[in-house]
């Protein structure tokens, strides 16, 4: 999909990296003694924008470490060992 603005053609697929957003889970720790904790999620069309959105949304606290992981890479297991979807999209 593309559109024209001021005589210039913008290819949204090339600019955004994808037509569909990718969901990322955000983890952080305050200091070296605390475990990584899930603090939220962001959606973005690519990794670079996901990093920017995570920093913008979740930096109200000072974090020692800050990580994002594509939701598709997270494996959730139940007591029966079945894999479950963690987010409906």
N, CA, C and O atoms as CSV, one atom per row, in Angstrom:
chain,resi,resn,atom,element,x,y,z
A,1,UNK,N,N,0.846,-1.169,0.000
A,1,UNK,CA,C,0.000,0.000,0.000
A,1,UNK,C,C,0.889,1.229,0.000
A,1,UNK,O,O,1.845,1.312,0.771
A,2,UNK,N,N,0.577,2.179,-0.860
A,2,UNK,CA,C,1.333,3.428,-0.885
A,2,UNK,C,C,0.371,4.587,-1.088
A,2,UNK,O,O,-0.748,4.394,-1.561
A,3,UNK,N,N,0.798,5.777,-0.737
A,3,UNK,CA,C,-0.015,6.962,-0.965
A,3,UNK,C,C,0.903,8.117,-1.316
A,3,UNK,O,O,2.106,8.077,-1.054
A,4,UNK,N,N,0.318,9.148,-1.914
A,4,UNK,CA,C,1.093,10.319,-2.324
A,4,UNK,C,C,0.820,11.479,-1.380
A,4,UNK,O,O,-0.326,11.763,-1.030
A,5,UNK,N,N,1.879,12.131,-0.983
A,5,UNK,CA,C,1.768,13.323,-0.155
A,5,UNK,C,C,2.743,14.349,-0.707
A,5,UNK,O,O,3.937,14.073,-0.824
A,6,UNK,N,N,2.250,15.513,-1.042
A,6,UNK,CA,C,3.085,16.597,-1.580
A,6,UNK,C,C,3.893,16.153,-2.789
A,6,UNK,O,O,5.050,16.545,-2.943
A,7,UNK,N,N,3.288,15.338,-3.647
A,7,UNK,CA,C,3.976,14.906,-4.855
A,7,UNK,C,C,4.950,13.762,-4.649
A,7,UNK,O,O,5.537,13.279,-5.618
A,8,UNK,N,N,5.142,13.310,-3.404
A,8,UNK,CA,C,6.052,12.204,-3.118
A,8,UNK,C,C,5.242,10.941,-2.861
A,8,UNK,O,O,4.178,10.996,-2.243
A,9,UNK,N,N,5.732,9.828,-3.325
A,9,UNK,CA,C,5.075,8.555,-3.092
A,9,UNK,C,C,5.734,7.866,-1.905
A,9,UNK,O,O,6.957,7.732,-1.864
A,10,UNK,N,N,4.935,7.432,-0.944
A,10,UNK,CA,C,5.448,6.769,0.249
A,10,UNK,C,C,4.962,5.325,0.240
A,10,UNK,O,O,3.758,5.070,0.212
A,11,UNK,N,N,5.894,4.390,0.264
A,11,UNK,CA,C,5.567,2.971,0.314
A,11,UNK,C,C,5.509,2.557,1.787
A,11,UNK,O,O,6.545,2.348,2.418
A,12,UNK,N,N,4.303,2.441,2.325
A,12,UNK,CA,C,4.144,2.147,3.745
A,12,UNK,C,C,4.742,0.793,4.126
A,12,UNK,O,O,5.302,0.652,5.213
A,13,UNK,N,N,4.634,-0.195,3.254
A,13,UNK,CA,C,5.198,-1.513,3.553
A,13,UNK,C,C,6.713,-1.417,3.708
A,13,UNK,O,O,7.279,-2.011,4.624
A,14,UNK,N,N,7.369,-0.678,2.824
A,14,UNK,CA,C,8.819,-0.515,2.923
A,14,UNK,C,C,9.199,0.310,4.154
A,14,UNK,O,O,10.210,0.027,4.796
A,15,UNK,N,N,8.407,1.317,4.486
A,15,UNK,CA,C,8.707,2.170,5.638
A,15,UNK,C,C,8.497,1.458,6.967
A,15,UNK,O,O,9.296,1.610,7.891
A,16,UNK,N,N,7.427,0.684,7.063
A,16,UNK,CA,C,7.077,0.052,8.330
A,16,UNK,C,C,7.659,-1.349,8.490
A,16,UNK,O,O,7.804,-1.826,9.616
A,17,UNK,N,N,7.989,-2.009,7.401
A,17,UNK,CA,C,8.560,-3.342,7.489
A,17,UNK,C,C,7.535,-4.452,7.408
A,17,UNK,O,O,7.898,-5.608,7.194
A,18,UNK,N,N,6.256,-4.128,7.575
A,18,UNK,CA,C,5.221,-5.156,7.552
A,18,UNK,C,C,3.850,-4.495,7.560
A,18,UNK,O,O,3.681,-3.392,8.079
A,19,UNK,N,N,2.886,-5.176,6.985
A,19,UNK,CA,C,1.510,-4.689,7.072
A,19,UNK,C,C,0.909,-4.998,8.437
A,19,UNK,O,O,0.037,-4.275,8.918
A,20,UNK,N,N,1.377,-6.069,9.053
A,20,UNK,CA,C,0.844,-6.513,10.339
A,20,UNK,C,C,1.810,-6.154,11.463
A,20,UNK,O,O,3.019,-6.326,11.309
A,21,UNK,N,N,1.303,-5.659,12.588
A,21,UNK,CA,C,2.189,-5.379,13.715
A,21,UNK,C,C,2.669,-6.678,14.354
A,21,UNK,O,O,1.987,-7.701,14.297
A,22,UNK,N,N,3.834,-6.623,14.955
A,22,UNK,CA,C,4.377,-7.742,15.712
A,22,UNK,C,C,4.267,-7.357,17.181
A,22,UNK,O,O,4.521,-6.208,17.541
A,23,UNK,N,N,3.895,-8.296,18.018
A,23,UNK,CA,C,3.754,-8.031,19.446
A,23,UNK,C,C,5.020,-8.456,20.169
A,23,UNK,O,O,5.589,-9.510,19.883
A,24,UNK,N,N,5.459,-7.619,21.114
A,24,UNK,CA,C,6.672,-7.863,21.888
A,24,UNK,C,C,6.337,-7.790,23.374
A,24,UNK,O,O,5.590,-6.910,23.803
A,25,UNK,N,N,6.891,-8.715,24.159
A,25,UNK,CA,C,6.749,-8.680,25.610
A,25,UNK,C,C,7.962,-7.940,26.169
A,25,UNK,O,O,9.078,-8.097,25.674
A,26,UNK,N,N,7.733,-7.134,27.205
A,26,UNK,CA,C,8.784,-6.286,27.768
A,26,UNK,C,C,9.109,-6.771,29.175
A,26,UNK,O,O,8.216,-6.956,30.002
A,27,UNK,N,N,10.408,-6.977,29.439
A,27,UNK,CA,C,10.902,-7.430,30.733
A,27,UNK,C,C,11.947,-6.445,31.228
A,27,UNK,O,O,12.645,-5.819,30.431
A,28,UNK,N,N,12.056,-6.307,32.558
A,28,UNK,CA,C,13.057,-5.395,33.121
A,28,UNK,C,C,13.444,-5.847,34.520
A,28,UNK,O,O,12.743,-6.629,35.163
A,29,UNK,N,N,14.590,-5.325,34.975
A,29,UNK,CA,C,15.014,-5.517,36.373
A,29,UNK,C,C,15.582,-4.207,36.880
A,29,UNK,O,O,16.241,-3.469,36.148
A,30,UNK,N,N,15.314,-3.933,38.151
A,30,UNK,CA,C,15.763,-2.663,38.747
A,30,UNK,C,C,17.222,-2.698,39.180
A,30,UNK,O,O,17.932,-1.698,39.072
A,31,UNK,N,N,17.671,-3.861,39.674
A,31,UNK,CA,C,19.072,-3.986,40.095
A,31,UNK,C,C,19.520,-5.426,39.883
A,31,UNK,O,O,18.723,-6.273,39.480
A,32,UNK,N,N,20.790,-5.707,40.152
A,32,UNK,CA,C,21.345,-7.029,39.858
A,32,UNK,C,C,20.801,-8.130,40.775
A,32,UNK,O,O,20.977,-9.313,40.484
A,33,UNK,N,N,20.148,-7.758,41.868
A,33,UNK,CA,C,19.599,-8.749,42.796
A,33,UNK,C,C,18.186,-9.194,42.426
A,33,UNK,O,O,17.718,-10.217,42.926
A,34,UNK,N,N,17.509,-8.461,41.576
A,34,UNK,CA,C,16.127,-8.791,41.247
A,34,UNK,C,C,16.045,-9.539,39.914
A,34,UNK,O,O,16.855,-9.307,39.016
A,35,UNK,N,N,15.070,-10.430,39.792
A,35,UNK,CA,C,14.915,-11.166,38.539
A,35,UNK,C,C,14.284,-10.286,37.458
A,35,UNK,O,O,13.663,-9.265,37.755
A,36,UNK,N,N,14.453,-10.698,36.204
A,36,UNK,CA,C,13.720,-10.028,35.128
A,36,UNK,C,C,12.241,-10.220,35.397
A,36,UNK,O,O,11.798,-11.322,35.722
A,37,UNK,N,N,11.485,-9.159,35.262
A,37,UNK,CA,C,10.052,-9.186,35.524
A,37,UNK,C,C,9.307,-8.688,34.302
A,37,UNK,O,O,9.716,-7.716,33.667
A,38,UNK,N,N,8.215,-9.356,33.974
A,38,UNK,CA,C,7.386,-8.908,32.854
A,38,UNK,C,C,6.692,-7.620,33.269
A,38,UNK,O,O,5.975,-7.594,34.269
A,39,UNK,N,N,6.900,-6.548,32.504
A,39,UNK,CA,C,6.297,-5.265,32.867
A,39,UNK,C,C,5.263,-4.791,31.861
A,39,UNK,O,O,4.595,-3.783,32.093
A,40,UNK,N,N,5.118,-5.507,30.737
A,40,UNK,CA,C,4.103,-5.099,29.772
A,40,UNK,C,C,4.407,-5.609,28.374
A,40,UNK,O,O,5.214,-6.518,28.183
A,41,UNK,N,N,3.743,-5.004,27.408
A,41,UNK,CA,C,3.959,-5.388,26.018
A,41,UNK,C,C,3.760,-4.175,25.112
A,41,UNK,O,O,3.123,-3.192,25.488
A,42,UNK,N,N,4.322,-4.274,23.916
A,42,UNK,CA,C,4.159,-3.245,22.896
A,42,UNK,C,C,3.896,-3.934,21.569
A,42,UNK,O,O,4.197,-5.115,21.400
A,43,UNK,N,N,3.338,-3.196,20.640
A,43,UNK,CA,C,3.205,-3.707,19.284
A,43,UNK,C,C,3.892,-2.737,18.348
A,43,UNK,O,O,3.843,-1.520,18.526
A,44,UNK,N,N,4.535,-3.315,17.342
A,44,UNK,CA,C,5.276,-2.507,16.377
A,44,UNK,C,C,5.487,-3.335,15.117
A,44,UNK,O,O,5.440,-4.564,15.171
A,45,UNK,N,N,5.716,-2.685,13.995
A,45,UNK,CA,C,5.933,-3.419,12.755
A,45,UNK,C,C,7.344,-3.988,12.617
A,45,UNK,O,O,7.587,-4.840,11.762
A,46,UNK,N,N,8.286,-3.518,13.464
A,46,UNK,CA,C,9.662,-4.018,13.381
A,46,UNK,C,C,10.360,-3.829,14.728
A,46,UNK,O,O,9.861,-3.138,15.616
A,47,UNK,N,N,11.524,-4.461,14.853
A,47,UNK,CA,C,12.251,-4.448,16.115
A,47,UNK,C,C,12.689,-3.049,16.535
A,47,UNK,O,O,12.600,-2.701,17.713
A,48,UNK,N,N,13.157,-2.253,15.595
A,48,UNK,CA,C,13.637,-0.907,15.942
A,48,UNK,C,C,12.533,-0.055,16.553
A,48,UNK,O,O,12.753,0.631,17.551
A,49,UNK,N,N,11.354,-0.098,15.960
A,49,UNK,CA,C,10.240,0.671,16.500
A,49,UNK,C,C,9.751,0.069,17.824
A,49,UNK,O,O,9.309,0.800,18.710
A,50,UNK,N,N,9.829,-1.234,17.955
A,50,UNK,CA,C,9.440,-1.878,19.225
A,50,UNK,C,C,10.338,-1.404,20.360
A,50,UNK,O,O,9.857,-1.124,21.458
A,51,UNK,N,N,11.645,-1.313,20.101
A,51,UNK,CA,C,12.573,-0.807,21.128
A,51,UNK,C,C,12.211,0.619,21.524
A,51,UNK,O,O,12.160,0.944,22.711
A,52,UNK,N,N,11.963,1.463,20.539
A,52,UNK,CA,C,11.620,2.860,20.825
A,52,UNK,C,C,10.329,2.961,21.618
A,52,UNK,O,O,10.242,3.740,22.568
A,53,UNK,N,N,9.326,2.183,21.238
A,53,UNK,CA,C,8.045,2.228,21.958
A,53,UNK,C,C,8.187,1.713,23.382
A,53,UNK,O,O,7.593,2.273,24.304
A,54,UNK,N,N,8.967,0.654,23.572
A,54,UNK,CA,C,9.167,0.116,24.922
A,54,UNK,C,C,9.857,1.146,25.810
A,54,UNK,O,O,9.450,1.347,26.954
A,55,UNK,N,N,10.904,1.803,25.290
A,55,UNK,CA,C,11.590,2.836,26.072
A,55,UNK,C,C,10.641,3.990,26.405
A,55,UNK,O,O,10.645,4.499,27.526
A,56,UNK,N,N,9.841,4.393,25.437
A,56,UNK,CA,C,8.930,5.515,25.649
A,56,UNK,C,C,7.872,5.190,26.710
A,56,UNK,O,O,7.572,6.019,27.569
A,57,UNK,N,N,7.316,3.991,26.642
A,57,UNK,CA,C,6.204,3.625,27.528
A,57,UNK,C,C,6.664,3.224,28.925
A,57,UNK,O,O,6.009,3.572,29.908
A,58,UNK,N,N,7.778,2.500,29.034
A,58,UNK,CA,C,8.128,1.864,30.310
A,58,UNK,C,C,9.334,2.460,31.030
A,58,UNK,O,O,9.882,1.805,31.915
A,59,UNK,N,N,9.759,3.642,30.700
A,59,UNK,CA,C,10.917,4.213,31.401
A,59,UNK,C,C,10.527,5.187,32.510
A,59,UNK,O,O,11.307,6.073,32.859
A,60,UNK,N,N,9.331,5.027,33.063
A,60,UNK,CA,C,8.966,5.886,34.194
A,60,UNK,C,C,9.797,5.527,35.425
A,60,UNK,O,O,9.922,6.329,36.350
A,61,UNK,N,N,10.361,4.327,35.434
A,61,UNK,CA,C,11.276,3.903,36.495
A,61,UNK,C,C,12.660,3.717,35.900
A,61,UNK,O,O,12.812,3.532,34.692
A,62,UNK,N,N,13.663,3.769,36.759
A,62,UNK,CA,C,15.023,3.525,36.289
A,62,UNK,C,C,15.284,2.021,36.345
A,62,UNK,O,O,15.195,1.402,37.406
A,63,UNK,N,N,15.606,1.448,35.196
A,63,UNK,CA,C,15.857,0.011,35.093
A,63,UNK,C,C,17.338,-0.246,34.863
A,63,UNK,O,O,17.988,0.482,34.113
A,64,UNK,N,N,17.874,-1.282,35.508
A,64,UNK,CA,C,19.245,-1.699,35.250
A,64,UNK,C,C,19.310,-2.422,33.911
A,64,UNK,O,O,20.247,-2.224,33.137
A,65,UNK,N,N,18.311,-3.263,33.640
A,65,UNK,CA,C,18.262,-4.032,32.396
A,65,UNK,C,C,16.848,-4.003,31.851
A,65,UNK,O,O,15.875,-4.033,32.606
A,66,UNK,N,N,16.747,-3.943,30.557
A,66,UNK,CA,C,15.467,-3.782,29.867
A,66,UNK,C,C,15.523,-4.691,28.649
A,66,UNK,O,O,16.438,-4.554,27.837
A,67,UNK,N,N,14.576,-5.619,28.488
A,67,UNK,CA,C,14.598,-6.578,27.376
A,67,UNK,C,C,13.238,-6.634,26.699
A,67,UNK,O,O,12.204,-6.476,27.348
A,68,UNK,N,N,13.245,-6.863,25.378
A,68,UNK,CA,C,12.004,-7.142,24.677
A,68,UNK,C,C,12.176,-8.443,23.906
A,68,UNK,O,O,13.256,-8.752,23.402
A,69,UNK,N,N,11.085,-9.194,23.827
A,69,UNK,CA,C,11.083,-10.490,23.154
A,69,UNK,C,C,9.822,-10.564,22.309
A,69,UNK,O,O,8.744,-10.213,22.788
A,70,UNK,N,N,9.932,-11.019,21.042
A,70,UNK,CA,C,8.710,-11.197,20.267
A,70,UNK,C,C,7.785,-12.184,20.983
A,70,UNK,O,O,8.232,-13.234,21.445
A,71,UNK,N,N,6.524,-11.854,21.071
A,71,UNK,CA,C,5.569,-12.727,21.752
A,71,UNK,C,C,5.588,-14.131,21.158
A,71,UNK,O,O,5.389,-15.111,21.877
A,72,UNK,N,N,5.822,-14.234,19.875
A,72,UNK,CA,C,5.854,-15.547,19.225
A,72,UNK,C,C,7.003,-16.418,19.730
A,72,UNK,O,O,6.966,-17.635,19.548
A,73,UNK,N,N,8.027,-15.827,20.360
A,73,UNK,CA,C,9.165,-16.584,20.878
A,73,UNK,C,C,8.949,-17.073,22.309
A,73,UNK,O,O,9.739,-17.874,22.809
A,74,UNK,N,N,7.900,-16.608,22.971
A,74,UNK,CA,C,7.627,-17.001,24.347
A,74,UNK,C,C,6.849,-18.311,24.338
A,74,UNK,O,O,5.828,-18.436,23.661
A,75,UNK,N,N,7.341,-19.282,25.097
A,75,UNK,CA,C,6.661,-20.571,25.196
A,75,UNK,C,C,6.014,-20.650,26.571
A,75,UNK,O,O,6.701,-20.646,27.593
A,76,UNK,N,N,4.713,-20.720,26.590
A,76,UNK,CA,C,3.960,-20.806,27.829
A,76,UNK,C,C,3.535,-22.260,28.026
A,76,UNK,O,O,2.952,-22.864,27.125
A,77,UNK,N,N,3.823,-22.821,29.193
A,77,UNK,CA,C,3.461,-24.206,29.477
A,77,UNK,C,C,2.478,-24.271,30.632
A,77,UNK,O,O,2.534,-23.460,31.556
A,78,UNK,N,N,1.585,-25.236,30.571
A,78,UNK,CA,C,0.646,-25.465,31.660
A,78,UNK,C,C,1.154,-26.643,32.482
A,78,UNK,O,O,2.170,-27.249,32.141
A,79,UNK,N,N,0.455,-26.965,33.556
A,79,UNK,CA,C,0.841,-28.105,34.384
A,79,UNK,C,C,0.822,-29.407,33.590
A,79,UNK,O,O,1.570,-30.334,33.901
A,80,UNK,N,N,-0.028,-29.482,32.566
A,80,UNK,CA,C,-0.111,-30.694,31.757
A,80,UNK,C,C,0.931,-30.717,30.643
A,80,UNK,O,O,0.988,-31.675,29.873
A,81,UNK,N,N,1.755,-29.674,30.548
A,81,UNK,CA,C,2.801,-29.626,29.535
A,81,UNK,C,C,2.342,-29.141,28.182
A,81,UNK,O,O,3.113,-29.175,27.222
A,82,UNK,N,N,1.084,-28.683,28.079
A,82,UNK,CA,C,0.577,-28.189,26.810
A,82,UNK,C,C,1.035,-26.751,26.570
A,82,UNK,O,O,1.160,-25.951,27.497
A,83,UNK,N,N,1.272,-26.462,25.330
A,83,UNK,CA,C,1.617,-25.077,24.977
A,83,UNK,C,C,0.329,-24.292,24.807
A,83,UNK,O,O,-0.600,-24.752,24.143
A,84,UNK,N,N,0.272,-23.121,25.398
A,84,UNK,CA,C,-0.912,-22.268,25.313
A,84,UNK,C,C,-0.552,-20.953,24.663
A,84,UNK,O,O,0.562,-20.452,24.815
A,85,UNK,N,N,-1.507,-20.397,23.936
A,85,UNK,CA,C,-1.325,-19.062,23.382
A,85,UNK,C,C,-1.378,-18.057,24.509
A,85,UNK,O,O,-2.283,-18.102,25.342
A,86,UNK,N,N,-0.412,-17.144,24.545
A,86,UNK,CA,C,-0.411,-16.191,25.656
A,86,UNK,C,C,-1.122,-14.892,25.327
A,86,UNK,O,O,-1.435,-14.112,26.227
A,87,UNK,N,N,-1.380,-14.652,24.054
A,87,UNK,CA,C,-2.050,-13.407,23.695
A,87,UNK,C,C,-2.894,-13.640,22.460
A,87,UNK,O,O,-2.415,-14.169,21.457
A,88,UNK,N,N,-4.130,-13.250,22.538
A,88,UNK,CA,C,-5.008,-13.336,21.373
A,88,UNK,C,C,-4.782,-12.106,20.530
A,88,UNK,O,O,-4.885,-10.985,21.026
A,89,UNK,N,N,-4.478,-12.297,19.269
A,89,UNK,CA,C,-4.260,-11.151,18.386
A,89,UNK,C,C,-5.153,-11.259,17.179
A,89,UNK,O,O,-5.123,-10.388,16.309
